[in-house]
Amino acid sequence: MIDFKIIGYQRVGNALRMLASTHPEVIEDTLGEWAQDIRHELKSMPYPPKRPNQKYIRTGRLANSWNVKKDKPGQVSIQNSARGDRGQFY
């Protein structure tokens, strides 16, 4: 059985950050799950209401282009690769 008693949470937070930086494999699974959850939230955000006289046709390209990339152990990037018709990023 493990028992925790936190006496100065600043020191605990610093120790956890140090553990994550020196042993990234400890947080790998948790970080990956968190990043996927954020990706899902970004993907499911509703579009704002259509503006009067709006000619732009919503394709869903922006929402469907979110992805999670593992940069190195313990580090991920949440990216969007959507490009417009002329090749520029949204």
PyMOL Python script that loads the backbone (N, CA, C, O; Angstrom):
from pymol import cmd

cmd.read_pdbstr("""\
ATOM      1  N   MET A   1       0.838  -1.181   0.000  1.00  0.00           N
ATOM      2  CA  MET A   1       0.000   0.000   0.000  1.00  0.00           C
ATOM      3  C   MET A   1       0.877   1.236   0.000  1.00  0.00           C
ATOM      4  O   MET A   1       1.898   1.287   0.685  1.00  0.00           O
ATOM      5  N   ILE A   2       0.472   2.226  -0.770  1.00  0.00           N
ATOM      6  CA  ILE A   2       1.211   3.488  -0.849  1.00  0.00           C
ATOM      7  C   ILE A   2       0.362   4.579  -0.222  1.00  0.00           C
ATOM      8  O   ILE A   2      -0.842   4.670  -0.466  1.00  0.00           O
ATOM      9  N   ASP A   3       1.000   5.394   0.579  1.00  0.00           N
ATOM     10  CA  ASP A   3       0.317   6.494   1.246  1.00  0.00           C
ATOM     11  C   ASP A   3       1.046   7.790   0.898  1.00  0.00           C
ATOM     12  O   ASP A   3       2.267   7.867   1.035  1.00  0.00           O
ATOM     13  N   PHE A   4       0.311   8.807   0.449  1.00  0.00           N
ATOM     14  CA  PHE A   4       0.893  10.095   0.105  1.00  0.00           C
ATOM     15  C   PHE A   4       0.446  11.159   1.087  1.00  0.00           C
ATOM     16  O   PHE A   4      -0.723  11.226   1.466  1.00  0.00           O
ATOM     17  N   LYS A   5       1.390  11.987   1.492  1.00  0.00           N
ATOM     18  CA  LYS A   5       1.063  13.159   2.296  1.00  0.00           C
ATOM     19  C   LYS A   5       1.790  14.334   1.653  1.00  0.00           C
ATOM     20  O   LYS A   5       3.021  14.356   1.618  1.00  0.00           O
ATOM     21  N   ILE A   6       1.042  15.309   1.143  1.00  0.00           N
ATOM     22  CA  ILE A   6       1.635  16.436   0.426  1.00  0.00           C
ATOM     23  C   ILE A   6       1.788  17.598   1.380  1.00  0.00           C
ATOM     24  O   ILE A   6       0.809  18.112   1.919  1.00  0.00           O
ATOM     25  N   ILE A   7       3.046  18.010   1.585  1.00  0.00           N
ATOM     26  CA  ILE A   7       3.310  19.128   2.506  1.00  0.00           C
ATOM     27  C   ILE A   7       3.802  20.310   1.686  1.00  0.00           C
ATOM     28  O   ILE A   7       4.784  20.729   2.298  1.00  0.00           O
ATOM     29  N   GLY A   8       3.653  20.869   0.872  1.00  0.00           N
ATOM     30  CA  GLY A   8       4.225  21.924   0.061  1.00  0.00           C
ATOM     31  C   GLY A   8       4.102  21.524  -1.393  1.00  0.00           C
ATOM     32  O   GLY A   8       5.029  20.983  -1.996  1.00  0.00           O
ATOM     33  N   TYR A   9       2.958  21.801  -1.926  1.00  0.00           N
ATOM     34  CA  TYR A   9       2.671  21.281  -3.250  1.00  0.00           C
ATOM     35  C   TYR A   9       3.616  21.839  -4.319  1.00  0.00           C
ATOM     36  O   TYR A   9       3.790  21.216  -5.366  1.00  0.00           O
ATOM     37  N   GLN A  10       4.229  23.003  -4.072  1.00  0.00           N
ATOM     38  CA  GLN A  10       5.182  23.551  -5.046  1.00  0.00           C
ATOM     39  C   GLN A  10       6.340  22.584  -5.248  1.00  0.00           C
ATOM     40  O   GLN A  10       6.768  22.338  -6.376  1.00  0.00           O
ATOM     41  N   ARG A  11       6.837  22.043  -4.154  1.00  0.00           N
ATOM     42  CA  ARG A  11       7.955  21.105  -4.239  1.00  0.00           C
ATOM     43  C   ARG A  11       7.527  19.825  -4.939  1.00  0.00           C
ATOM     44  O   ARG A  11       8.304  19.227  -5.683  1.00  0.00           O
ATOM     45  N   VAL A  12       6.292  19.406  -4.698  1.00  0.00           N
ATOM     46  CA  VAL A  12       5.786  18.199  -5.355  1.00  0.00           C
ATOM     47  C   VAL A  12       5.660  18.439  -6.855  1.00  0.00           C
ATOM     48  O   VAL A  12       6.070  17.599  -7.656  1.00  0.00           O
ATOM     49  N   GLY A  13       5.096  19.584  -7.238  1.00  0.00           N
ATOM     50  CA  GLY A  13       4.969  19.917  -8.653  1.00  0.00           C
ATOM     51  C   GLY A  13       6.327  19.980  -9.336  1.00  0.00           C
ATOM     52  O   GLY A  13       6.487  19.488 -10.453  1.00  0.00           O
ATOM     53  N   ASN A  14       7.308  20.587  -8.666  1.00  0.00           N
ATOM     54  CA  ASN A  14       8.651  20.659  -9.239  1.00  0.00           C
ATOM     55  C   ASN A  14       9.260  19.270  -9.388  1.00  0.00           C
ATOM     56  O   ASN A  14       9.923  18.979 -10.383  1.00  0.00           O
ATOM     57  N   ALA A  15       9.035  18.423  -8.404  1.00  0.00           N
ATOM     58  CA  ALA A  15       9.572  17.062  -8.471  1.00  0.00           C
ATOM     59  C   ALA A  15       8.909  16.273  -9.597  1.00  0.00           C
ATOM     60  O   ALA A  15       9.573  15.493 -10.280  1.00  0.00           O
ATOM     61  N   LEU A  16       7.608  16.468  -9.795  1.00  0.00           N
ATOM     62  CA  LEU A  16       6.917  15.776 -10.885  1.00  0.00           C
ATOM     63  C   LEU A  16       7.409  16.267 -12.248  1.00  0.00           C
ATOM     64  O   LEU A  16       7.574  15.470 -13.172  1.00  0.00           O
ATOM     65  N   ARG A  17       7.644  17.583 -12.377  1.00  0.00           N
ATOM     66  CA  ARG A  17       8.194  18.109 -13.631  1.00  0.00           C
ATOM     67  C   ARG A  17       9.591  17.546 -13.885  1.00  0.00           C
ATOM     68  O   ARG A  17       9.933  17.216 -15.020  1.00  0.00           O
ATOM     69  N   MET A  18      10.395  17.436 -12.830  1.00  0.00           N
ATOM     70  CA  MET A  18      11.739  16.874 -12.964  1.00  0.00           C
ATOM     71  C   MET A  18      11.653  15.406 -13.379  1.00  0.00           C
ATOM     72  O   MET A  18      12.408  14.959 -14.243  1.00  0.00           O
ATOM     73  N   LEU A  19      10.739  14.658 -12.768  1.00  0.00           N
ATOM     74  CA  LEU A  19      10.563  13.252 -13.127  1.00  0.00           C
ATOM     75  C   LEU A  19      10.154  13.122 -14.590  1.00  0.00           C
ATOM     76  O   LEU A  19      10.661  12.257 -15.304  1.00  0.00           O
ATOM     77  N   ALA A  20       9.242  13.976 -15.038  1.00  0.00           N
ATOM     78  CA  ALA A  20       8.785  13.926 -16.426  1.00  0.00           C
ATOM     79  C   ALA A  20       9.916  14.266 -17.394  1.00  0.00           C
ATOM     80  O   ALA A  20       9.979  13.695 -18.483  1.00  0.00           O
ATOM     81  N   SER A  21      10.802  15.177 -17.023  1.00  0.00           N
ATOM     82  CA  SER A  21      11.888  15.542 -17.935  1.00  0.00           C
ATOM     83  C   SER A  21      13.017  14.525 -17.928  1.00  0.00           C
ATOM     84  O   SER A  21      13.673  14.328 -18.951  1.00  0.00           O
ATOM     85  N   THR A  22      13.257  13.875 -16.791  1.00  0.00           N
ATOM     86  CA  THR A  22      14.349  12.899 -16.738  1.00  0.00           C
ATOM     87  C   THR A  22      13.910  11.498 -17.136  1.00  0.00           C
ATOM     88  O   THR A  22      14.731  10.698 -17.586  1.00  0.00           O
ATOM     89  N   HIS A  23      12.627  11.192 -16.977  1.00  0.00           N
ATOM     90  CA  HIS A  23      12.093   9.869 -17.339  1.00  0.00           C
ATOM     91  C   HIS A  23      10.784  10.037 -18.117  1.00  0.00           C
ATOM     92  O   HIS A  23       9.714   9.742 -17.586  1.00  0.00           O
ATOM     93  N   PRO A  24      10.856  10.504 -19.363  1.00  0.00           N
ATOM     94  CA  PRO A  24       9.639  10.780 -20.125  1.00  0.00           C
ATOM     95  C   PRO A  24       8.767   9.557 -20.376  1.00  0.00           C
ATOM     96  O   PRO A  24       7.567   9.694 -20.611  1.00  0.00           O
ATOM     97  N   GLU A  25       9.351   8.371 -20.329  1.00  0.00           N
ATOM     98  CA  GLU A  25       8.557   7.163 -20.551  1.00  0.00           C
ATOM     99  C   GLU A  25       7.488   6.967 -19.481  1.00  0.00           C
ATOM    100  O   GLU A  25       6.504   6.263 -19.710  1.00  0.00           O
ATOM    101  N   VAL A  26       7.673   7.582 -18.314  1.00  0.00           N
ATOM    102  CA  VAL A  26       6.699   7.470 -17.225  1.00  0.00           C
ATOM    103  C   VAL A  26       5.381   8.126 -17.608  1.00  0.00           C
ATOM    104  O   VAL A  26       4.314   7.638 -17.235  1.00  0.00           O
ATOM    105  N   ILE A  27       5.445   9.229 -18.349  1.00  0.00           N
ATOM    106  CA  ILE A  27       4.227   9.976 -18.682  1.00  0.00           C
ATOM    107  C   ILE A  27       3.752   9.742 -20.106  1.00  0.00           C
ATOM    108  O   ILE A  27       2.755  10.329 -20.527  1.00  0.00           O
ATOM    109  N   GLU A  28       4.450   8.890 -20.858  1.00  0.00           N
ATOM    110  CA  GLU A  28       4.159   8.702 -22.280  1.00  0.00           C
ATOM    111  C   GLU A  28       2.693   8.352 -22.544  1.00  0.00           C
ATOM    112  O   GLU A  28       2.051   8.994 -23.375  1.00  0.00           O
ATOM    113  N   ASP A  29       2.159   7.354 -21.858  1.00  0.00           N
ATOM    114  CA  ASP A  29       0.780   6.926 -22.100  1.00  0.00           C
ATOM    115  C   ASP A  29      -0.229   8.009 -21.718  1.00  0.00           C
ATOM    116  O   ASP A  29      -1.172   8.279 -22.463  1.00  0.00           O
ATOM    117  N   THR A  30      -0.026   8.621 -20.562  1.00  0.00           N
ATOM    118  CA  THR A  30      -0.941   9.658 -20.093  1.00  0.00           C
ATOM    119  C   THR A  30      -0.915  10.865 -21.027  1.00  0.00           C
ATOM    120  O   THR A  30      -1.964  11.425 -21.346  1.00  0.00           O
ATOM    121  N   LEU A  31       0.263  11.262 -21.462  1.00  0.00           N
ATOM    122  CA  LEU A  31       0.398  12.391 -22.371  1.00  0.00           C
ATOM    123  C   LEU A  31      -0.274  12.095 -23.708  1.00  0.00           C
ATOM    124  O   LEU A  31      -0.945  12.957 -24.275  1.00  0.00           O
ATOM    125  N   GLY A  32      -0.092  10.881 -24.209  1.00  0.00           N
ATOM    126  CA  GLY A  32      -0.722  10.492 -25.469  1.00  0.00           C
ATOM    127  C   GLY A  32      -2.238  10.515 -25.394  1.00  0.00           C
ATOM    128  O   GLY A  32      -2.904  10.982 -26.318  1.00  0.00           O
ATOM    129  N   GLU A  33      -2.786  10.010 -24.291  1.00  0.00           N
ATOM    130  CA  GLU A  33      -4.245  10.024 -24.108  1.00  0.00           C
ATOM    131  C   GLU A  33      -4.764  11.453 -24.021  1.00  0.00           C
ATOM    132  O   GLU A  33      -5.798  11.779 -24.605  1.00  0.00           O
ATOM    133  N   TRP A  34      -4.045  12.307 -23.289  1.00  0.00           N
ATOM    134  CA  TRP A  34      -4.451  13.706 -23.161  1.00  0.00           C
ATOM    135  C   TRP A  34      -4.463  14.386 -24.536  1.00  0.00           C
ATOM    136  O   TRP A  34      -5.413  15.092 -24.876  1.00  0.00           O
ATOM    137  N   ALA A  35      -3.406  14.170 -25.318  1.00  0.00           N
ATOM    138  CA  ALA A  35      -3.315  14.796 -26.635  1.00  0.00           C
ATOM    139  C   ALA A  35      -4.447  14.323 -27.551  1.00  0.00           C
ATOM    140  O   ALA A  35      -5.007  15.122 -28.302  1.00  0.00           O
ATOM    141  N   GLN A  36      -4.785  13.043 -27.496  1.00  0.00           N
ATOM    142  CA  GLN A  36      -5.889  12.532 -28.311  1.00  0.00           C
ATOM    143  C   GLN A  36      -7.218  13.136 -27.875  1.00  0.00           C
ATOM    144  O   GLN A  36      -8.070  13.431 -28.713  1.00  0.00           O
ATOM    145  N   ASP A  37      -7.400  13.322 -26.567  1.00  0.00           N
ATOM    146  CA  ASP A  37      -8.625  13.963 -26.068  1.00  0.00           C
ATOM    147  C   ASP A  37      -8.740  15.401 -26.581  1.00  0.00           C
ATOM    148  O   ASP A  37      -9.812  15.829 -27.010  1.00  0.00           O
ATOM    149  N   ILE A  38      -7.634  16.141 -26.534  1.00  0.00           N
ATOM    150  CA  ILE A  38      -7.643  17.523 -27.023  1.00  0.00           C
ATOM    151  C   ILE A  38      -7.919  17.547 -28.522  1.00  0.00           C
ATOM    152  O   ILE A  38      -8.677  18.392 -28.996  1.00  0.00           O
ATOM    153  N   ARG A  39      -7.314  16.630 -29.271  1.00  0.00           N
ATOM    154  CA  ARG A  39      -7.558  16.531 -30.712  1.00  0.00           C
ATOM    155  C   ARG A  39      -9.037  16.301 -30.989  1.00  0.00           C
ATOM    156  O   ARG A  39      -9.614  16.911 -31.888  1.00  0.00           O
ATOM    157  N   HIS A  40      -9.645  15.409 -30.202  1.00  0.00           N
ATOM    158  CA  HIS A  40     -11.067  15.123 -30.379  1.00  0.00           C
ATOM    159  C   HIS A  40     -11.910  16.375 -30.096  1.00  0.00           C
ATOM    160  O   HIS A  40     -12.859  16.663 -30.825  1.00  0.00           O
ATOM    161  N   GLU A  41     -11.560  17.114 -29.040  1.00  0.00           N
ATOM    162  CA  GLU A  41     -12.296  18.349 -28.724  1.00  0.00           C
ATOM    163  C   GLU A  41     -12.178  19.360 -29.862  1.00  0.00           C
ATOM    164  O   GLU A  41     -13.169  19.974 -30.257  1.00  0.00           O
ATOM    165  N   LEU A  42     -10.971  19.530 -30.384  1.00  0.00           N
ATOM    166  CA  LEU A  42     -10.769  20.475 -31.482  1.00  0.00           C
ATOM    167  C   LEU A  42     -11.543  20.050 -32.723  1.00  0.00           C
ATOM    168  O   LEU A  42     -12.132  20.880 -33.414  1.00  0.00           O
ATOM    169  N   LYS A  43     -11.535  18.757 -32.995  1.00  0.00           N
ATOM    170  CA  LYS A  43     -12.219  18.241 -34.182  1.00  0.00           C
ATOM    171  C   LYS A  43     -13.737  18.398 -34.074  1.00  0.00           C
ATOM    172  O   LYS A  43     -14.415  18.588 -35.084  1.00  0.00           O
ATOM    173  N   SER A  44     -14.266  18.320 -32.864  1.00  0.00           N
ATOM    174  CA  SER A  44     -15.718  18.357 -32.699  1.00  0.00           C
ATOM    175  C   SER A  44     -16.269  19.744 -32.377  1.00  0.00           C
ATOM    176  O   SER A  44     -17.461  19.879 -32.100  1.00  0.00           O
ATOM    177  N   MET A  45     -15.430  20.771 -32.407  1.00  0.00           N
ATOM    178  CA  MET A  45     -15.928  22.126 -32.146  1.00  0.00           C
ATOM    179  C   MET A  45     -16.894  22.529 -33.251  1.00  0.00           C
ATOM    180  O   MET A  45     -16.582  22.363 -34.430  1.00  0.00           O
ATOM    181  N   PRO A  46     -18.055  23.052 -32.890  1.00  0.00           N
ATOM    182  CA  PRO A  46     -19.019  23.449 -33.921  1.00  0.00           C
ATOM    183  C   PRO A  46     -18.571  24.717 -34.645  1.00  0.00           C
ATOM    184  O   PRO A  46     -17.908  25.587 -34.080  1.00  0.00           O
ATOM    185  N   TYR A  47     -18.956  24.785 -35.902  1.00  0.00           N
ATOM    186  CA  TYR A  47     -18.690  26.012 -36.658  1.00  0.00           C
ATOM    187  C   TYR A  47     -19.568  27.130 -36.109  1.00  0.00           C
ATOM    188  O   TYR A  47     -20.667  26.871 -35.617  1.00  0.00           O
ATOM    189  N   PRO A  48     -19.092  28.370 -36.191  1.00  0.00           N
ATOM    190  CA  PRO A  48     -19.970  29.490 -35.820  1.00  0.00           C
ATOM    191  C   PRO A  48     -21.095  29.592 -36.844  1.00  0.00           C
ATOM    192  O   PRO A  48     -20.981  29.041 -37.939  1.00  0.00           O
ATOM    193  N   PRO A  49     -22.171  30.283 -36.507  1.00  0.00           N
ATOM    194  CA  PRO A  49     -23.277  30.414 -37.454  1.00  0.00           C
ATOM    195  C   PRO A  49     -22.828  31.078 -38.753  1.00  0.00           C
ATOM    196  O   PRO A  49     -21.912  31.900 -38.763  1.00  0.00           O
ATOM    197  N   LYS A  50     -23.474  30.715 -39.820  1.00  0.00           N
ATOM    198  CA  LYS A  50     -23.163  31.286 -41.135  1.00  0.00           C
ATOM    199  C   LYS A  50     -23.503  32.776 -41.115  1.00  0.00           C
ATOM    200  O   LYS A  50     -24.556  33.182 -40.624  1.00  0.00           O
ATOM    201  N   ARG A  51     -22.597  33.570 -41.655  1.00  0.00           N
ATOM    202  CA  ARG A  51     -22.804  35.013 -41.707  1.00  0.00           C
ATOM    203  C   ARG A  51     -23.740  35.364 -42.857  1.00  0.00           C
ATOM    204  O   ARG A  51     -23.850  34.596 -43.813  1.00  0.00           O
ATOM    205  N   PRO A  52     -24.413  36.502 -42.786  1.00  0.00           N
ATOM    206  CA  PRO A  52     -25.262  36.925 -43.899  1.00  0.00           C
ATOM    207  C   PRO A  52     -24.419  37.105 -45.165  1.00  0.00           C
ATOM    208  O   PRO A  52     -23.312  37.642 -45.108  1.00  0.00           O
ATOM    209  N   ASN A  53     -24.935  36.666 -46.279  1.00  0.00           N
ATOM    210  CA  ASN A  53     -24.264  36.783 -47.578  1.00  0.00           C
ATOM    211  C   ASN A  53     -22.936  36.024 -47.666  1.00  0.00           C
ATOM    212  O   ASN A  53     -22.097  36.337 -48.511  1.00  0.00           O
ATOM    213  N   GLN A  54     -22.747  35.044 -46.809  1.00  0.00           N
ATOM    214  CA  GLN A  54     -21.504  34.274 -46.837  1.00  0.00           C
ATOM    215  C   GLN A  54     -21.477  33.363 -48.053  1.00  0.00           C
ATOM    216  O   GLN A  54     -22.428  32.625 -48.308  1.00  0.00           O
ATOM    217  N   LYS A  55     -20.372  33.421 -48.809  1.00  0.00           N
ATOM    218  CA  LYS A  55     -20.240  32.599 -50.010  1.00  0.00           C
ATOM    219  C   LYS A  55     -19.356  31.378 -49.778  1.00  0.00           C
ATOM    220  O   LYS A  55     -19.384  30.425 -50.556  1.00  0.00           O
ATOM    221  N   TYR A  56     -18.578  31.415 -48.707  1.00  0.00           N
ATOM    222  CA  TYR A  56     -17.669  30.301 -48.407  1.00  0.00           C
ATOM    223  C   TYR A  56     -18.471  29.037 -48.091  1.00  0.00           C
ATOM    224  O   TYR A  56     -19.400  29.067 -47.285  1.00  0.00           O
ATOM    225  N   ILE A  57     -18.111  27.957 -48.717  1.00  0.00           N
ATOM    226  CA  ILE A  57     -18.775  26.680 -48.461  1.00  0.00           C
ATOM    227  C   ILE A  57     -17.932  25.900 -47.467  1.00  0.00           C
ATOM    228  O   ILE A  57     -16.754  25.639 -47.710  1.00  0.00           O
ATOM    229  N   ARG A  58     -18.532  25.535 -46.364  1.00  0.00           N
ATOM    230  CA  ARG A  58     -17.804  24.823 -45.317  1.00  0.00           C
ATOM    231  C   ARG A  58     -17.600  23.374 -45.722  1.00  0.00           C
ATOM    232  O   ARG A  58     -18.552  22.646 -46.007  1.00  0.00           O
ATOM    233  N   THR A  59     -16.339  22.974 -45.740  1.00  0.00           N
ATOM    234  CA  THR A  59     -16.001  21.631 -46.201  1.00  0.00           C
ATOM    235  C   THR A  59     -15.660  20.677 -45.065  1.00  0.00           C
ATOM    236  O   THR A  59     -15.665  19.462 -45.261  1.00  0.00           O
ATOM    237  N   GLY A  60     -15.368  21.199 -43.891  1.00  0.00           N
ATOM    238  CA  GLY A  60     -14.931  20.349 -42.779  1.00  0.00           C
ATOM    239  C   GLY A  60     -13.450  20.039 -42.850  1.00  0.00           C
ATOM    240  O   GLY A  60     -12.939  19.275 -42.031  1.00  0.00           O
ATOM    241  N   ARG A  61     -12.754  20.618 -43.812  1.00  0.00           N
ATOM    242  CA  ARG A  61     -11.328  20.348 -43.991  1.00  0.00           C
ATOM    243  C   ARG A  61     -10.523  20.737 -42.751  1.00  0.00           C
ATOM    244  O   ARG A  61      -9.632  19.995 -42.336  1.00  0.00           O
ATOM    245  N   LEU A  62     -10.827  21.884 -42.159  1.00  0.00           N
ATOM    246  CA  LEU A  62     -10.093  22.344 -40.982  1.00  0.00           C
ATOM    247  C   LEU A  62     -10.321  21.397 -39.809  1.00  0.00           C
ATOM    248  O   LEU A  62      -9.366  20.988 -39.148  1.00  0.00           O
ATOM    249  N   ALA A  63     -11.562  21.049 -39.551  1.00  0.00           N
ATOM    250  CA  ALA A  63     -11.873  20.182 -38.420  1.00  0.00           C
ATOM    251  C   ALA A  63     -11.278  18.790 -38.589  1.00  0.00           C
ATOM    252  O   ALA A  63     -10.863  18.177 -37.606  1.00  0.00           O
ATOM    253  N   ASN A  64     -11.227  18.287 -39.798  1.00  0.00           N
ATOM    254  CA  ASN A  64     -10.749  16.927 -40.022  1.00  0.00           C
ATOM    255  C   ASN A  64      -9.242  16.826 -40.194  1.00  0.00           C
ATOM    256  O   ASN A  64      -8.733  15.742 -40.478  1.00  0.00           O
ATOM    257  N   SER A  65      -8.519  17.921 -40.031  1.00  0.00           N
ATOM    258  CA  SER A  65      -7.074  17.898 -40.250  1.00  0.00           C
ATOM    259  C   SER A  65      -6.255  17.978 -38.966  1.00  0.00           C
ATOM    260  O   SER A  65      -5.041  18.174 -39.029  1.00  0.00           O
ATOM    261  N   TRP A  66      -6.884  17.833 -37.811  1.00  0.00           N
ATOM    262  CA  TRP A  66      -6.138  17.812 -36.555  1.00  0.00           C
ATOM    263  C   TRP A  66      -5.467  16.468 -36.390  1.00  0.00           C
ATOM    264  O   TRP A  66      -6.075  15.435 -36.670  1.00  0.00           O
ATOM    265  N   ASN A  67      -4.205  16.464 -35.932  1.00  0.00           N
ATOM    266  CA  ASN A  67      -3.513  15.220 -35.659  1.00  0.00           C
ATOM    267  C   ASN A  67      -2.530  15.401 -34.512  1.00  0.00           C
ATOM    268  O   ASN A  67      -2.160  16.520 -34.157  1.00  0.00           O
ATOM    269  N   VAL A  68      -2.121  14.288 -33.947  1.00  0.00           N
ATOM    270  CA  VAL A  68      -1.168  14.275 -32.845  1.00  0.00           C
ATOM    271  C   VAL A  68       0.118  13.643 -33.354  1.00  0.00           C
ATOM    272  O   VAL A  68       0.099  12.561 -33.940  1.00  0.00           O
ATOM    273  N   LYS A  69       1.224  14.318 -33.129  1.00  0.00           N
ATOM    274  CA  LYS A  69       2.526  13.801 -33.570  1.00  0.00           C
ATOM    275  C   LYS A  69       3.423  13.655 -32.348  1.00  0.00           C
ATOM    276  O   LYS A  69       3.574  14.600 -31.573  1.00  0.00           O
ATOM    277  N   LYS A  70       4.017  12.484 -32.171  1.00  0.00           N
ATOM    278  CA  LYS A  70       4.984  12.280 -31.093  1.00  0.00           C
ATOM    279  C   LYS A  70       6.335  12.808 -31.579  1.00  0.00           C
ATOM    280  O   LYS A  70       6.940  12.237 -32.486  1.00  0.00           O
ATOM    281  N   ASP A  71       6.798  13.892 -30.974  1.00  0.00           N
ATOM    282  CA  ASP A  71       8.064  14.503 -31.380  1.00  0.00           C
ATOM    283  C   ASP A  71       9.255  13.713 -30.844  1.00  0.00           C
ATOM    284  O   ASP A  71      10.193  13.399 -31.577  1.00  0.00           O
ATOM    285  N   LYS A  72       9.197  13.399 -29.552  1.00  0.00           N
ATOM    286  CA  LYS A  72      10.208  12.581 -28.900  1.00  0.00           C
ATOM    287  C   LYS A  72       9.581  12.044 -27.626  1.00  0.00           C
ATOM    288  O   LYS A  72       8.473  12.459 -27.284  1.00  0.00           O
ATOM    289  N   PRO A  73      10.230  11.147 -26.910  1.00  0.00           N
ATOM    290  CA  PRO A  73       9.603  10.609 -25.698  1.00  0.00           C
ATOM    291  C   PRO A  73       9.180  11.721 -24.728  1.00  0.00           C
ATOM    292  O   PRO A  73       9.984  12.577 -24.361  1.00  0.00           O
ATOM    293  N   GLY A  74       7.926  11.692 -24.328  1.00  0.00           N
ATOM    294  CA  GLY A  74       7.403  12.681 -23.396  1.00  0.00           C
ATOM    295  C   GLY A  74       7.046  14.009 -24.023  1.00  0.00           C
ATOM    296  O   GLY A  74       6.778  14.968 -23.300  1.00  0.00           O
ATOM    297  N   GLN A  75       7.031  14.101 -25.340  1.00  0.00           N
ATOM    298  CA  GLN A  75       6.695  15.360 -26.006  1.00  0.00           C
ATOM    299  C   GLN A  75       5.837  15.073 -27.232  1.00  0.00           C
ATOM    300  O   GLN A  75       6.211  14.273 -28.090  1.00  0.00           O
ATOM    301  N   VAL A  76       4.680  15.734 -27.307  1.00  0.00           N
ATOM    302  CA  VAL A  76       3.786  15.584 -28.446  1.00  0.00           C
ATOM    303  C   VAL A  76       3.407  16.961 -28.983  1.00  0.00           C
ATOM    304  O   VAL A  76       3.469  17.960 -28.265  1.00  0.00           O
ATOM    305  N   SER A  77       3.016  16.998 -30.245  1.00  0.00           N
ATOM    306  CA  SER A  77       2.505  18.218 -30.861  1.00  0.00           C
ATOM    307  C   SER A  77       1.105  17.934 -31.367  1.00  0.00           C
ATOM    308  O   SER A  77       0.850  16.882 -31.954  1.00  0.00           O
ATOM    309  N   ILE A  78       0.195  18.874 -31.140  1.00  0.00           N
ATOM    310  CA  ILE A  78      -1.144  18.790 -31.699  1.00  0.00           C
ATOM    311  C   ILE A  78      -1.141  19.769 -32.873  1.00  0.00           C
ATOM    312  O   ILE A  78      -1.010  20.978 -32.682  1.00  0.00           O
ATOM    313  N   GLN A  79      -1.286  19.241 -34.077  1.00  0.00           N
ATOM    314  CA  GLN A  79      -1.101  20.043 -35.276  1.00  0.00           C
ATOM    315  C   GLN A  79      -2.336  20.007 -36.158  1.00  0.00           C
ATOM    316  O   GLN A  79      -3.175  19.111 -36.060  1.00  0.00           O
ATOM    317  N   ASN A  80      -2.419  21.004 -37.017  1.00  0.00           N
ATOM    318  CA  ASN A  80      -3.468  21.022 -38.032  1.00  0.00           C
ATOM    319  C   ASN A  80      -2.796  21.234 -39.376  1.00  0.00           C
ATOM    320  O   ASN A  80      -2.071  22.210 -39.574  1.00  0.00           O
ATOM    321  N   SER A  81      -3.040  20.320 -40.291  1.00  0.00           N
ATOM    322  CA  SER A  81      -2.367  20.367 -41.587  1.00  0.00           C
ATOM    323  C   SER A  81      -3.270  20.871 -42.712  1.00  0.00           C
ATOM    324  O   SER A  81      -2.931  20.718 -43.885  1.00  0.00           O
ATOM    325  N   ALA A  82      -4.407  21.465 -42.376  1.00  0.00           N
ATOM    326  CA  ALA A  82      -5.354  21.921 -43.395  1.00  0.00           C
ATOM    327  C   ALA A  82      -4.763  23.048 -44.230  1.00  0.00           C
ATOM    328  O   ALA A  82      -4.152  23.984 -43.714  1.00  0.00           O
ATOM    329  N   ARG A  83      -4.963  22.927 -45.525  1.00  0.00           N
ATOM    330  CA  ARG A  83      -4.515  23.965 -46.464  1.00  0.00           C
ATOM    331  C   ARG A  83      -5.695  24.377 -47.327  1.00  0.00           C
ATOM    332  O   ARG A  83      -6.583  23.575 -47.618  1.00  0.00           O
ATOM    333  N   GLY A  84      -5.692  25.623 -47.726  1.00  0.00           N
ATOM    334  CA  GLY A  84      -6.726  26.132 -48.619  1.00  0.00           C
ATOM    335  C   GLY A  84      -6.471  25.712 -50.047  1.00  0.00           C
ATOM    336  O   GLY A  84      -5.512  24.994 -50.328  1.00  0.00           O
ATOM    337  N   ASP A  85      -7.322  26.155 -50.951  1.00  0.00           N
ATOM    338  CA  ASP A  85      -7.215  25.799 -52.366  1.00  0.00           C
ATOM    339  C   ASP A  85      -5.904  26.275 -52.988  1.00  0.00           C
ATOM    340  O   ASP A  85      -5.424  25.671 -53.947  1.00  0.00           O
ATOM    341  N   ARG A  86      -5.334  27.325 -52.468  1.00  0.00           N
ATOM    342  CA  ARG A  86      -4.073  27.853 -53.021  1.00  0.00           C
ATOM    343  C   ARG A  86      -2.851  27.297 -52.306  1.00  0.00           C
ATOM    344  O   ARG A  86      -1.732  27.738 -52.569  1.00  0.00           O
ATOM    345  N   GLY A  87      -3.042  26.341 -51.410  1.00  0.00           N
ATOM    346  CA  GLY A  87      -1.928  25.686 -50.745  1.00  0.00           C
ATOM    347  C   GLY A  87      -1.450  26.324 -49.461  1.00  0.00           C
ATOM    348  O   GLY A  87      -0.515  25.820 -48.839  1.00  0.00           O
ATOM    349  N   GLN A  88      -2.069  27.423 -49.045  1.00  0.00           N
ATOM    350  CA  GLN A  88      -1.630  28.051 -47.805  1.00  0.00           C
ATOM    351  C   GLN A  88      -2.386  27.450 -46.622  1.00  0.00           C
ATOM    352  O   GLN A  88      -3.519  26.988 -46.758  1.00  0.00           O
ATOM    353  N   PHE A  89      -1.731  27.467 -45.457  1.00  0.00           N
ATOM    354  CA  PHE A  89      -2.380  26.956 -44.249  1.00  0.00           C
ATOM    355  C   PHE A  89      -3.559  27.853 -43.873  1.00  0.00           C
ATOM    356  O   PHE A  89      -3.530  29.062 -44.104  1.00  0.00           O
ATOM    357  N   TYR A  90      -4.589  27.249 -43.293  1.00  0.00           N
ATOM    358  CA  TYR A  90      -5.736  28.012 -42.831  1.00  0.00           C
ATOM    359  C   TYR A  90      -5.302  28.956 -41.743  1.00  0.00           C
ATOM    360  O   TYR A  90      -6.124  29.701 -41.208  1.00  0.00           O
TER     361      TYR A  90
END
""", "prot")
cmd.dss("prot")
cmd.show_as("cartoon", "prot")
cmd.util.cbc("prot")
cmd.orient("prot")
